[in-house]
């Protein structure tokens, strides 16, 4: 279809990007040509699969995983890992549960060769872990690569050669047949050297990659893979791994999935093939490409923790695994200590993880927005109520907190940083901090009142207000004490008696305007009696709202009382905290009265 063009050269607003009519709302909103040389680049080719099945599939079990942090990730570092850092990374991957780990490119130099030898000779490889090593298709490199594996329990040689047209023309200057022969000869040499060098103690496997698969003609990629299989002869108990790498990410994830479904359908010995996906992130869609490839028939994902790797990186194994976890699928990899994983990765790679990195960044479970904070606070409250109603703990029911796709506690995070306060924050976030850190469940109108105080502070000072600063401000505003004795009244003691007709008489010893005073009043409860007592010193106070709650369980539990008062025409909240509920309520009245005269 030819997209209509208007006289000015802009795309006709009546046609959408995919050719469907769209309404014109405001002509001034039209995009204009950028002036960038888009003509230099060729669009990706679609795959002709009329009956594709992958869009209807779902990922319900974890794929096989291969970490290539020690090879593909390491080769992309400004400062490649030292042996100590490589060992730290290897041990981390083992602890996390990875069963296939590409540990190096041993023919590239002594450092990688020595590392492979060290983990074999030191017994660092668990019996159920398969190590993999990469090689190009040259005889001397293949021999050196196989030598590095002597004594390994489970090992795979991974051979690759580029098959894309540009590489055939520019790099190899060879025909399709010559490029295919490189793969065939390389496979044969791997088998010969494995037979000659490795002993019966090694369970030996083979992996082949038609590098630059994303730019290789599908029929030729299939032809090369079939030729490799003809040499290896996969059968029951003799698997071959065929890895189809997006060495450079070229197309949409949907087209990547189409290519995998086409290959999976057309491989002649598919039941003996582990089809592996190895996306890079040049278009920023490697995670989606990997997930859709699994839906399209891939069996295994190769990638790096946090997307380390050449250029924009390999696909991110942490995000992929946690995406499964967030959908109720066990990734079979342990991410429960995400901060330890991140710290180790940062040490080994000498590169920091972005604070917004999915699942692992410092800020990914943090809300600054007021509306987000309010929803999160309500979500936590609802979880507690739902769990109590079902007679279960919060961990036993389905997670359902707005804006938090997973429970931060499941990856070793506390709730301390879930809500942080700045000038964009609202009452919900501030109330969450007070409830989470200090067990104070402020009534809604009090939340509004205190949020205005914090808002004024953030507007005046800028930046973030820490939980410590919030609590300090709250104490200064509502909780006068011996160390911070402000206001007209300091309460010392009080005593209540009840008459036969139900009238309460309250006697309060207090310091009023610096002088020791005894206040007395009567009413239909201690608070009402206290209000009458305050009349004697010229304070007109009227109760508007009252609520209280315990702050903990047990004999030493304290209560928090919240009182909204109209005091000499001002509507203010006060709070009192005490082990005795009556005394807590009197302290709340004093808090409000003192604030009115401040």
N, C-alpha and C positions, 0 to 999 in steps of 0.2 A: 504494500500500500504506500502511495506517495502522500506525505503529509502536506496539506495546503499551506501556502505561505502568503502572508499579506504583503502589500506593496512595500512596507518598510523593512521587510526581510525577517520579521518576527514570526514565530509559529502561530498559526491561526488559533485564537483562543477557543474556538468552537470545537477543536479536536484535542483530546487528552493525549498524554504521552504514549498510551497504547492504542490510540486510534478511536476511542469512544467519545461521542459528543459530551461536552461538559458546559454547564451554564456560565455565561460571562457575568461576573459580579461587579468588577471595577476595572476599567481599561488601564488605569494607572498602575495596576498591580502586575501587568504583564512583564515577564522576564525578557531581557534583551540579549542579543549575542554577546559573548564574553570577549571576543577578539582573540582567544587562545587558539593555537593551531590544532584543533581536533582532527583535521584531515590527515594528520600523520599516523593515526592509530586505526587498527582494524578491529571491528567488533567480533565477539566470539561467535562460533558456529553452533547452531542448535542441533540437537540430536533427534533423529526421526524415530520416536517411539510413540505410536498412536495409542497403545494400550498400556502405558506405564502404570506400575502398581505402587510405587513407593509413596505417593502422596497419601494413600490410605493406611499406611503402616504406622505403628507406634513402637517406640523403644521401651520394652518391658523388662529386659534383662541387660546387665552390663556387658559391653563388648570385651574382647581381649584388649589389653593395654600394652604398649611398649613405650617406655621412656627413652628418649634419645638425648636427654640432658647432657650426658657425658661425651656425646659425640657431636650431634648437630648443634646443640646448645653451646657446648664448649668452644667449637670452632668459630663461633660468631662473637666471642668475647674480645673486648679490647685487651684485656689481660687474661689469657687462658688460665684455667685452674691449675694450681700447683698440685703435686701428688696428694698433699694433705687435704686440700679442698676437694679434689676429686673423690677421695675416700669418704670424706664427710657427706658428699652428695650421694654416693653409692649407698652408704649405710642408711641414709634417710629414705631413699627409694625402697630399700628392702623393708625397713620398719613400716612404711606406709602400705606395703603389700603388693608392690609391682613384681610380677613373675617373669616378665621379659624386659631386659634392660640392655640397650645398646651402649657398650662400655668404651668404645673408642674406634680409632682408625689406625691400627697398630703398624701398618706399613708406612704411615706418614712420618714417623720419626721415633726416636728412642723413648721419648716421654710416654707416648700412648702405649707402645709395646711393653715398657716396663710396668705400667700401671696394670695392664691386663694380666701380666705374669704375677704381679704382687697379690692381686685378689684371689688368684687360683692357688698360689703356693701358700698363702696365709690362711686358707680355708675360710675366706670371708663370704663365699657364695653359698647360700642355703641350697640343699639338695633339690628343692622344687623351683629354683630360679634358673632361667635360661639366659645366659649372656649372649650378646650378639656383637659381631665386629664387622666393620664395613671395609670393602675393598673395591678398587677399580679393576677392570678386566684385563690386567696385564700380568703375565706369568710370574715375574719376580715379586710383584706385590701380593699376588695370591699365595705364593709359597710362604712369604714372610707372615702373612695374615694367619694362615693355618698353623704355623709354628707357634704363634702366640697362645694358641688354645690347648696345647699339650697338657693333659692332666685334668682338664675341665670335665665336670660331670654332665652338664647340658650346655651345648654351644651351637650357635648358628653363624654361618658366614653369609653376609649380605653383599651381593654383587650388583653393580649398577652400570648402565651406560645410557647416555642420552639418545633419544630416538626421534626427537622433533625435527621438522623440516629445516628450520633455521640452523640447528646444530649439525644436521647432515650436510648442509651446504657450506656453512661458515667455519665450523670447528673441525669436523672430520673430513670434509670435502669428499664424501663417499656416497655411494648409492644405498638404497634401502637394503639390498641384499648384503652389502658389506657391513652395514650397521647391525643387521640381524646376526651375521656371522660372529661379530664381536661378542654378542650375548651367548651364542651357542658355544663358542670356543672357551669363553670364560667359565661357563657352567661346567664344561667337561674338565677343565683344569682344577676347579674347586674339588670336584669329585675325586680326581686322581691324587691330589695332594692330601686330601683328608684320608683316603685309603692308605697312603704311604706313611703319613706322619702321625695320625691320631690312633690311639689304642682303643681296645674294646670297652674301656671304662667310660668313654665319651659317647653320649647320645647326641648324634650330629644331625643338624638340620640345615636347610638351605633357603635363602630368600633372594628373589630377583626383583629389581626395580627398573622399568623402562622410564628413565628419568625424563622430566619435562612431559609427563603423560598428558597434562592438560593441553599441550600444544601439538601432540602427536595425533595423526589420523587414527581413528578408532580401529579400522580394519587392520592397519599396520601394527598398532599396539597389540592387538589380538594375535596377529601372525607371529610376532616376536615372542610373546608369552607362550604360545603353543609350541614354538620351536625349542624354547628352553625346557618346557615340560617333556618334550620328546626325549631330551637328553636325561633329565632327572628321573623320569618315569614314576610320577607320583601314583600311589596306590594305598590300599588300606594299611595303616600303620607307617606310611611313608609320605608325609605331608610335604607340600611345597608352599612357601609363602610368596604370593605375588603382590607386591606393593605398588600401588598406582599413585605416584606422588604428584600433588599440585606444587611442583617445585617453585613455580611462580603462579600465584592465584590470578586467573584470567577471566573467569566467568561468574555468573550468579551461582549461588549454592544449588539452585534447582537444576541448572545445566550440569553441574558437577555430579549431582545425583543421577541424572539421566545417563551420563557416561558410565557410572558404576553399574546401573541396572543393565545397560547394554552389554558390558563386559561380563557381568555375572551370568547373564542368560546365554552368552555365546561361547564361554569356555567349555571345552569338550570334557574335561575331567573335574568339573566343578566340585564334586563331593570330596575330592582330595586336596583342594586348594583352600588355603587361608587367604582371603582377599583383604588386603590391608590398605588403609587410607592414611595419607601423610600430607595434610594441608599446611600450606604457608598462609600468611595473613596479609598479603599485598593489598587486597581490596577491603580488608577489615572484616571479612565474613568467614574466617576459617572455622570458628566454632559451629556456625550454621552449616557450612559445607561438610564438616565431619559428621554432624548429626544426621543430615539428610543422606549422606553416603551410607551410613549404617542402616537407615530405613530402606535404602536401595539395594542392600545385599552385602555390604562390607562386613567383615567379621572382626576386624581389629583396627584400633586407632594408634598411630604413632604421633608423639608430640613431646612437649617439654612443660615442666612446671611453670606456670605463670606466662606461658607463651614465649619463652626465651628462644633465640635463634636468629638466623641470617635475616638481614633487612628488617622487615616488620615482625619477624619471628615465626616460629612454628605454632601449630594450634595449641591452645592452653589446656593442659590436662586437668588442672584444678577446676577451671570453669566447667569443663565437660563433665567431670565426675560429680561436682556439686549440682549441676543442672539435673542429673539423674536423681540425686538424693532429694532435691526439692520436689520431685514428682513421685516420691515414694518408692523409687527403685534403688536398691543397694548397689553402690558403685563398686563394691568389693575392694575399695581402696580407702584407707583410714585418713580422713581429713579432720578428725576430732580436735586436733591441736594445731589449728590453722596458723597461729602466730609463730609456733616453733618451726613449722614448714617454711613460712615466709622468712623468718630470721636466718634459717640455714641457707635458703636459696640466695638471700642477699649477700651472705658471707661468701658462699661459694662462687657466685657470679660477679661479686663486687658491683652490683647494680641494685638500686632501690626499687621496691614495688610501689606503684602509684597508689596514693591514698584512696582513689576511687576504683581500684581494681576489683572486679566482681569477687564477692565472698571473702576476700582476704585483706583488702585495703583498710586503712585506719578509719575511714569515714563511711564505709558501706552500710553499716547498721545504724548510722547516726542521722537524726532529723533535726534540722534547724528551723524549718518552716512551721509556723504556728498551727496551721490546719493539719499538717502531718503529725505533729506532736500530739495534738488533741485526739486524733484518731488512734494513734498508737497507745496512748494512755487508756482510752476506752476499750481498746482491744485486749490489753492486759487485764483490765477489770473484768471484762466479759469472760475471758478464759478462766479466771479464778471462780467466777460464779458457775459457769458451765461444768467445770470439774467437780465442784462441791455438789451440784445437783445430781451428778452421775455417781457420786461416791468414789471418785478417782482423783489422782493427782493431775496436775497440769500436763506433766510429761506423758500421761496415758491417753490423752484425748487429741483429736486432730488440731494441728496448729492453725490458728486463724487470727492473726494480728495484722491489721492494715499496714501496708508499706514495708513489712518485714517478710520476705518470701520464705525465710527459714528462721528458726529459733537461734539467735546468736550463741546461746549456751551450747548448742550441739557441735559447734566448732571451737569450743573452749573460750568464748568471749563472755564477759560479764555483761550485765545490763547497764553498767555505770555510764557508758558512752552512747547509749541508744539515743538519748535526747540531750542535745547541747543547745545552749541559749545564746542568741545574738539579736541584732536589731530586727531580724525577720521572724523571731519567735513569738509565740503567744502564750496564753494562760495554760494550755494543756501541757506544754513542755516544762514550764516552771513547776506546775503542780506535780508532774511525773517525778522530777528531781527530788522534790520534798517528800513525796510518798516513798520513792524507791530508796532514798538515802537516809531519811529521818522518820519514816512511818507516819507522816502527817498527811491525812486525806482531806485536803481543804475543800469546803463547800464551794460551789461554782461561783457564787458572787464574790467570795473572798479571793478565789483564783483571779477573777477579773481585777479586783482592787490591787492585789500584789503585783500582777503582771504589768500594770501601769507604772508602778514604782521601778520595776526592773527595766521596762521600756525607756523610762526617762534616763536611767543609768547608762544603757547601751547607746542611746541617742547622744548623750553628752560625752561619753568616753570612747565610743566606737569599739569594734572587735567583739570577741566572745566573752560571755560572763560564765565563769567556771562554777561547778556545783558548790565549791567552797565559798565563792563570792556570793552566790545566791543565798546560802545558809547564813552567812555573816550579815547580809542585808536584811534577811528575814528576822534574825534575832534582834538587830538594832531597831527594827521597825515595830516589832510586836512583843518582844520578850525582855522587858526590863528585869534585871537581876542584880545581885550584890556587886558584881563586877561592872555592871552597866546600869546603874540605878538612875534612870531618867524619869521625868514626869512628876506630877503633883503628889501621887500616892505610892507608898511602898507598903505592901501588905505584910504583917508579921504573923498574926494568928487570928482565928475566928472560932466561934462556938455557936451552935444552934440549939434551941429548945423548941419543942412543939407543944402547944396548948391542947386541951381536950377538944376544942372546936376545930383543930387542924391548923391553926395559925402558927407560923414559924416566927420566932424571935431570934434575931442574929446580933451577936456582939462581936465587933471586929477591932482588934488592936492594930493600929497602922501609924505610919508617919505621914502626915499631911502637910505639905509645904514646909517641910523641915522640922515640924513639931510633932511629938508623940501625941496621938489622939485615940480615943475610944469612940467608935461609931456604933450606933444602935438603931435597928429598924425592924419592922414586922411586915409580914406578907404571906402569900399563899405558897411560899417556898423560899429557899435561901436566896435566890437571885432577886426575887421580888422584894424581900426584906432588905437586901443590900441596896437596891435602888432607892428605897425609902431612907436608908441611913445616909446615902449620898446627898439627899435633899438638904440635910442639916448643914452641909458645908457648901451649899449653893450650886450643886451639880444636878442639872435636870437630865436624867437618863431614862430612856424607854426601850424595852426589849423588842426587837423586830424578828430575830431568828436565833435559834439555838440548836447545836448538834454536838455530839460527842462520840468518841470511840476509844477503845483500848488500843494501845500501841504495841502490846506484846501479850504473851500468855504467862500464867504463873502468878505466884503470890506477890512477886515484886513488880508486877506489871504497872505501867503508868497509863493514865488516861489523858486524852487531849480534848479540851472543850473549846468550841468556837462560838462566839456570840456576836451578833450584829446588833448595834445599838444606834438609836438616834440620840445624840448628846448635844444639847444646846444648839439644835438645828443641823448638826453634822451627822451623816450616816457613816459609821465606821465599824470595822471588825476588830475584835480582840481575840487572843488565844491564851489559854492557860494550860500548863502541863503539870500534873501532880499525881502521886499514887492515890490520893483521895479525890473522888470525882467532885464533891462539893467544893473542896479547895481549888480544884482545877477551874471550876466555873467562876468562882470569885476572882481568880487570877485573870480570867478572860475579860471580865468586866473591867478590872483595873487596867488591863492592856488597852482596851478601847478608850477608857476615860483619859488615861495618860496621853494617848495619841491625839485626842481632841484638843488638848491644851499645849501640844508641843509646838 
